[in-house]
């Protein structure tokens, strides 16, 4: 395999710099801002546990949130899905098997034969998501976000993939820390681009171009009030045992169009925040409580959804998520989804691995602090841009109050009563007669379900003139294939060896 040499640092100018499209910028000392776009796709196919396919679009927001990055030398622009539910960066899905071939084909692929800085590690993995999977071969190359250049970043190039129309930029903690390698957030920190492994995320609708992710910083112009610090749960405390952005939700409520509120008694429900998940999945009792209180909603046994009149999206009201003293209120219009058969409430039952996906995150401003294992939440808003750097150490995330005015939601668990989020019961508001024809759906990419290590078969071609061969030799492939651990674990060992060699 080709040598893998990871740079220990990268110095950049702290001056303001903008990319050619103006959407990606790096400003000041230690933070990088990148625009986030919402893509509705071409009626993407999403799946639920019964694997029934359905075309789903949201009334106001897209089904996936993406960022534009640049890869290679010379730089090639690539669009990738932003996913806080998985850790890996990879590019080049196979459009023919993506389930959305024409949509997938709209986005550029990385032509690795044209990069003078790419190096092949000789290792590969199969990554499986809540929806779809991909076989990748690990390489290293330049990855650019705005004007910030990340040298020798490890990422995957898709060899085979199914049901995924774009590559993915994963930003979660390592699924298995013992087998982790330097992910994008890690490398940004070690190369001095940001001061700690932290970022903030502000999602927006398809019609709003102001969504953003700030690596190493917070934008106080994108939220109301103070940030609520929520400790990340240790893997042993989570339903899946995986190390993700798990926090404890302490209550649920709903605010009706007349201004009255119904809230649950205090609860303790572990949920993880996943920007790659289109909908939210919550324990059955909470799913039934939301559906039972949602204006005019009726349960459709054939699809497993609560169906609502589409006009409710225009009414004043919200679904309220409670985290200690902080309430994140999601307006009806962002929580209702339009399908070919009508509108549904944007939540599904899941007693195994509860997830707050995009149907929640559109209303929340979230700071993800991996170094200190905290998430910081506030009600999302938009009153301009004021970027503040995240430092290092225990209090790295600044305790800056949001610059946006407006009253933060003040619903408290147990305060309004009337919403039972603990008892599972058969829905009383069930559709009778003919079904509206809505098919069950799920969402993706969602959480990584499994990781299967495989030996690399080699990319079909390599650039020359950089010390790399046009094709790895058969002996090198055999050596990789005979390693005790192929893929994740072997890649870690390779990183350690080459870092030591670099230091000499």
C-alpha positions in Angstrom: 0.0 0.0 0.0 1.1 3.6 -0.4 2.6 5.5 2.6 0.3 7.5 4.8 1.9 10.5 6.3 -0.3 12.7 8.5 0.8 16.3 9.0 0.9 17.4 12.7 0.0 21.0 12.1 -1.2 23.5 9.5 -0.9 27.3 9.8 -3.4 29.6 8.2 -3.9 33.3 8.1 -6.5 34.4 10.7 -7.7 37.1 8.2 -11.2 36.8 6.8 -11.3 34.7 3.7 -14.2 33.7 1.5 -14.5 30.8 -1.0 -15.3 31.5 -4.6 -19.0 30.9 -4.1 -19.2 33.1 -1.0 -20.9 30.3 1.0 -17.9 29.0 2.9 -15.7 31.3 5.0 -13.1 31.2 7.6 -12.9 34.2 9.9 -10.7 35.3 12.8 -8.9 33.0 15.2 -9.9 29.4 15.1 -13.3 29.0 13.5 -14.6 28.1 10.1 -18.1 28.8 8.9 -19.7 26.8 6.1 -23.1 27.2 4.5 -25.6 24.3 4.9 -28.2 23.7 2.2 -31.4 21.8 2.4 -32.2 19.5 -0.5 -35.6 18.1 -1.1 -34.3 15.7 -3.8 -36.5 14.2 -6.4 -39.2 12.7 -4.1 -36.7 10.6 -2.3 -37.6 7.0 -1.3 -37.4 6.5 2.4 -38.0 3.3 4.3 -39.4 2.1 7.6 -39.1 -1.3 9.2 -41.6 -2.9 6.9 -39.4 -1.7 4.0 -42.4 -0.2 2.2 -41.2 2.5 -0.2 -42.9 5.9 -0.5 -42.1 9.2 -2.1 -41.9 11.9 0.6 -41.4 15.6 0.5 -41.7 18.1 3.2 -43.9 21.2 2.8 -41.1 23.7 3.8 -37.9 21.8 4.3 -35.6 19.4 2.5 -35.0 15.8 3.3 -31.2 16.1 3.6 -28.8 18.9 4.7 -25.5 19.2 2.8 -22.3 21.2 2.7 -19.9 21.8 -0.2 -16.3 20.8 0.4 -13.3 20.6 -1.9 -11.1 17.5 -2.3 -7.8 16.9 -4.0 -5.2 18.9 -5.8 -6.3 20.8 -7.8 -9.4 21.1 -5.7 -12.7 19.5 -6.9 -16.0 20.7 -5.4 -18.1 17.9 -3.9 -21.5 18.1 -2.1 -21.9 15.8 0.9 -24.7 15.1 3.4 -24.0 16.5 6.9 -24.5 13.7 9.4 -24.1 14.0 13.1 -25.1 10.3 13.4 -22.0 8.8 11.9 -18.2 9.6 12.0 -16.8 8.9 8.5 -16.2 11.2 5.5 -16.7 9.5 2.2 -17.5 10.5 -1.4 -18.6 9.0 -4.7 -21.9 7.1 -4.2 -22.8 4.8 -7.1 -25.7 6.6 -8.7 -27.1 3.6 -10.5 -27.9 1.9 -7.2 -28.7 5.0 -5.2 -32.5 4.7 -5.5 -32.4 8.3 -6.9 -30.2 8.0 -10.0 -31.2 11.3 -11.7 -30.9 13.2 -8.5 -27.6 11.6 -7.6 -26.2 12.5 -11.1 -26.8 16.2 -10.4 -23.8 16.3 -8.0 -20.2 16.1 -9.0 -18.0 13.1 -8.2 -14.4 13.2 -7.1 -12.1 12.2 -10.0 -9.2 10.8 -7.9 -7.1 10.2 -11.0 -6.8 14.0 -11.4 -5.5 14.6 -7.9 -1.7 14.9 -7.5 -1.8 14.5 -3.7 -4.0 11.4 -3.2 -2.5 8.4 -1.6 -4.2 5.0 -1.2 -4.0 3.3 2.2 -4.9 -0.2 0.8 -7.7 -0.6 3.4 -11.5 -0.7 3.0 -14.7 -1.0 5.0 -18.4 -1.5 4.5 -20.4 1.2 6.3 -24.1 0.4 7.0 -26.6 3.1 7.8 -30.2 3.2 8.9 -30.9 3.5 5.2 -28.4 2.1 2.7 -24.7 1.0 2.8 -21.4 1.7 1.1 -18.2 -0.1 0.5 -15.3 2.4 0.7 -11.6 2.3 0.2 -9.6 4.6 2.5 -7.3 7.2 0.9 -5.7 10.4 2.1 -5.8 13.7 0.3 -6.3 17.4 0.8 -9.8 18.4 2.0 -10.8 22.0 1.9 -13.6 23.7 3.8 -13.8 27.4 2.8 -10.1 28.5 2.7 -9.1 26.1 5.4 -7.0 23.3 3.9 -6.9 20.0 5.8 -3.8 18.1 4.8 -3.7 14.3 4.5 -7.2 13.8 5.7 -8.3 10.1 5.7 -11.6 9.5 3.9 -13.4 6.9 1.9 -14.0 6.6 -1.9 -17.2 4.7 -2.7 -16.7 1.4 -4.6 -20.2 0.1 -4.2 -23.2 1.7 -2.5 -26.9 1.3 -2.2 -29.8 3.7 -1.4 -27.5 6.7 -0.7 -27.5 9.5 -3.4 -24.6 11.6 -2.0 -21.4 11.1 0.0 -21.5 11.8 3.7 -19.5 14.1 6.1 -19.8 12.3 9.4 -19.3 14.4 12.6 -20.3 12.0 15.4 -17.9 10.6 18.0 -16.2 7.3 17.0 -18.7 4.5 17.0 -16.0 2.4 18.6 -13.3 4.6 20.2 -10.8 1.7 20.4 -10.8 1.5 16.5 -11.0 5.2 15.7 -8.8 7.0 13.3 -8.4 10.8 12.8 -11.8 12.0 11.5 -12.4 15.5 10.0 -13.1 17.2 13.3 -10.0 15.5 14.9 -7.7 16.7 12.1 -9.1 20.2 12.1 -8.1 20.4 15.8 -4.7 18.8 15.5 -3.7 20.9 12.5 -4.6 24.1 14.4 -7.6 25.1 12.4 -9.9 25.1 15.4 -9.0 25.1 19.1 -11.1 22.1 20.2 -13.3 19.4 18.7 -16.5 21.4 18.7 -19.0 22.8 16.2 -22.4 24.5 16.1 -25.2 23.7 13.7 -28.1 25.8 12.5 -30.4 24.0 10.0 -32.9 25.9 7.8 -35.6 25.3 5.3 -35.3 24.8 1.6 -36.3 28.4 1.0 -33.9 29.8 3.6 -30.2 30.1 2.5 -29.0 31.0 6.0 -28.3 27.5 7.4 -24.7 27.1 8.6 -22.2 25.0 10.5 -19.4 26.7 12.4 -16.4 24.5 13.1 -14.8 25.8 16.3 -17.3 28.6 16.8 -20.7 29.8 17.8 -23.0 32.2 15.9 -24.9 34.2 18.5 -27.0 35.7 15.8 -28.8 32.4 15.3 -30.5 31.7 18.6 -32.6 33.2 21.4 -31.6 33.3 25.1 -28.9 31.2 26.8 -27.5 27.9 25.7 -28.5 25.0 27.9 -25.6 22.7 28.6 -26.6 19.0 28.4 -24.0 16.3 29.2 -23.5 13.6 26.7 -24.4 10.2 28.0 -21.7 7.6 28.4 -22.2 4.7 26.0 -23.1 2.4 28.8 -26.0 4.7 29.6 -27.5 4.6 26.1 -29.9 2.1 24.5 -27.5 1.1 21.8 -24.2 1.2 23.7 -22.7 3.4 21.0 -20.9 6.6 21.6 -23.1 9.2 19.8 -24.6 12.6 20.7 -26.9 11.1 23.3 -28.5 13.5 25.8 -31.5 13.2 28.2 -34.9 14.6 27.2 -36.8 15.5 30.4 -40.3 16.3 29.0 -42.5 16.6 26.0 -45.4 19.0 25.4 -47.6 20.5 22.7 -48.9 24.1 22.4 -52.3 24.3 20.8 -53.4 27.1 18.3 -55.4 28.7 21.1 -52.2 29.1 23.2 -52.9 26.5 25.8 -50.3 23.9 26.5 -50.3 20.2 27.5 -47.1 18.8 29.0 -45.9 15.6 30.4 -44.7 14.8 33.9 -40.9 14.9 34.2 -39.3 12.0 32.2 -35.8 10.8 31.5 -35.6 9.6 27.9 -32.2 9.2 26.2 -32.3 10.6 22.7 -29.5 11.2 20.2 -29.4 14.2 17.8 -29.0 13.1 14.2 -28.8 15.7 11.3 -28.8 12.8 8.9 -32.2 11.6 10.0 -35.1 13.1 8.2 -37.8 12.3 10.8 -37.7 11.8 14.6 -38.2 8.5 16.3 -39.4 8.4 19.9 -40.7 5.7 22.3 -44.2 4.5 21.6 -45.8 6.2 24.6 -44.4 9.6 23.5 -45.3 9.0 19.9 -48.9 8.2 20.9 -49.0 11.2 23.3 -47.9 13.6 20.5 -50.3 12.1 18.0 -53.2 12.1 20.5 -52.8 15.8 21.3 -51.9 17.0 17.8 -54.8 19.1 16.3 -57.1 16.8 14.3 -54.6 14.0 14.0 -55.8 10.4 13.4 -53.8 7.2 13.6 -53.6 5.3 10.3 -53.0 1.6 11.1 -52.0 0.8 7.6 -49.0 3.2 7.6 -48.2 3.5 11.3 -48.4 7.3 11.1 -50.7 9.9 12.7 -52.3 11.7 9.7 -53.2 15.4 10.0 -54.9 17.9 7.8 -52.3 19.8 5.8 -53.9 23.1 6.7 -52.7 22.7 10.3 -49.2 23.6 9.1 -50.4 27.2 8.8 -51.8 27.4 12.3 -50.0 28.8 15.4 -48.8 26.0 17.6 -45.8 23.8 18.3 -44.5 20.5 19.6 -42.3 21.2 22.6 -39.2 19.3 23.6 -38.0 19.9 27.2 -34.3 19.6 28.3 -34.1 20.7 32.0 -34.9 24.4 31.9 -34.7 24.7 28.1 -37.7 24.2 25.8 -37.2 23.8 22.0 -40.5 24.5 20.3 -41.0 23.1 16.8 -43.8 24.9 14.8 -46.5 22.8 13.3 -45.3 23.8 9.8 -41.9 22.2 10.5 -43.3 19.1 12.1 -45.9 18.2 9.5 -44.8 16.2 6.4 -46.6 16.0 3.1 -46.7 12.7 1.3 -48.5 11.6 -1.8 -51.5 10.6 0.2 -51.8 13.6 2.6 -49.9 15.0 5.6 -48.5 13.2 8.5 -47.0 14.1 11.9 -43.2 13.9 11.6 -42.5 11.3 14.2 -42.4 7.5 14.3 -42.4 5.0 17.2 -39.1 3.5 18.3 -38.5 1.9 21.7 -35.0 0.7 20.8 -33.0 3.8 19.7 -34.8 7.1 20.0 -33.6 9.8 17.6 -34.3 13.5 17.3 -33.8 14.1 13.5 -34.3 17.1 11.3 -38.0 17.5 12.3 -36.5 18.6 15.6 -33.2 20.1 14.6 -34.8 22.7 12.3 -36.0 24.5 15.5 -32.9 24.1 17.6 -29.5 25.7 17.6 -27.0 23.1 18.9 -23.4 23.3 19.8 -21.7 19.9 19.8 -18.6 19.8 22.1 -16.8 16.4 21.8 -13.8 17.4 23.9 -16.0 18.1 27.0 -18.8 15.7 26.0 -21.5 18.3 26.2 -24.3 19.5 23.9 -25.6 23.1 24.2 -29.1 23.9 23.0 -31.2 27.0 22.4 -34.2 28.0 20.4 -33.1 28.7 16.8 -33.7 32.2 15.3 -32.0 34.4 12.7 -31.0 38.0 13.4 -27.7 38.3 11.6 -24.3 36.8 12.1 -22.0 37.3 15.1 -19.3 34.6 15.2 -17.5 33.8 18.5 -14.7 31.3 18.8 -14.9 28.2 20.9 -11.7 28.0 23.0 -10.2 25.0 24.7 -10.5 23.5 28.2 -13.5 22.8 30.4 -15.4 26.0 29.6 -14.4 26.1 25.9 -18.0 26.9 24.7 -18.7 30.6 25.4 -21.6 31.3 27.6 -22.9 33.9 25.2 -26.6 34.8 25.2 -28.2 34.8 21.8 -28.5 38.1 20.1 -32.0 37.4 18.8 -34.9 38.9 20.7 -38.1 37.2 21.5 -39.3 35.2 24.4 -37.9 31.7 24.8 -40.6 29.0 25.3 -41.2 28.5 29.0 -43.2 25.3 29.1 -42.1 23.0 31.9 -42.5 19.3 32.4 -45.5 18.8 34.6 -46.5 22.5 34.4 -49.5 22.1 32.1 -50.4 18.5 32.7 -52.6 16.4 30.4 -50.0 14.7 28.3 -49.1 11.2 29.4 -45.8 10.2 27.9 -45.2 7.0 29.9 -48.2 4.8 29.4 -48.6 2.9 26.1 -52.1 2.6 25.0 -54.1 1.9 21.8 -54.8 5.2 19.9 -58.4 6.3 20.3 -58.4 8.6 17.3 -58.1 6.0 14.6 -59.0 6.5 11.0 -62.1 4.5 10.1 -63.2 3.6 6.7 -60.8 3.8 3.7 -57.1 4.6 4.4 -55.7 7.8 2.9 -53.1 5.8 1.0 -50.1 6.8 3.0 -47.3 4.3 3.1 -45.0 3.8 6.1 -41.7 5.6 5.8 -38.4 5.8 7.7 -35.4 8.0 7.2 -31.8 8.0 6.3 -28.9 7.9 6.4 -29.4 7.8 10.1 -27.4 5.8 12.6 -24.6 3.5 11.6 -26.0 0.0 12.2 -22.8 -1.9 11.6 -19.3 -1.8 10.2 -17.8 -4.8 8.4 -14.1 -4.6 7.6 -12.9 -6.0 4.2 -9.7 -6.0 2.3 -9.2 -3.4 -0.3 -9.4 -4.4 -3.9 -7.7 -1.2 -5.1 -9.0 1.7 -7.0 -8.9 1.3 -10.8 -6.2 4.0 -11.4 -3.8 6.2 -9.5 -2.2 9.5 -10.4 1.6 9.4 -11.0 4.4 11.7 -10.1 3.7 11.8 -6.3 5.6 8.7 -5.3 2.5 6.5 -5.8 2.2 3.6 -8.3 -0.5 3.5 -10.9 -1.8 0.4 -9.1 -0.8 -1.2 -5.8 1.2 -4.3 -6.3 -0.4 -7.7 -5.7 2.0 -8.4 -2.9 0.9 -5.2 -1.1 -2.7 -6.1 -1.6 -2.0 -9.6 -0.2 -0.2 -8.1 2.8 -3.2 -5.9 3.5 -5.6 -8.8 3.0 -3.6 -11.0 5.4 -3.5 -8.5 8.3 -5.1 -9.5 11.5 -7.5 -6.6 11.3 -8.4 -5.1 8.0 -9.9 -1.7 7.7 -10.6 0.3 10.9 -8.2 -1.3 13.3 -5.4 -1.7 10.7 -5.8 1.9 9.7 -5.3 3.0 13.3 -2.1 1.1 13.5 -1.0 2.6 10.1 -1.7 6.1 11.4 0.4 5.5 14.5 3.4 4.1 12.6 3.4 6.9 10.1 2.9 9.6 12.7 6.0 8.2 14.5 7.9 8.2 11.2 6.9 11.7 10.5 8.1 12.9 13.9 11.6 11.5 13.1 
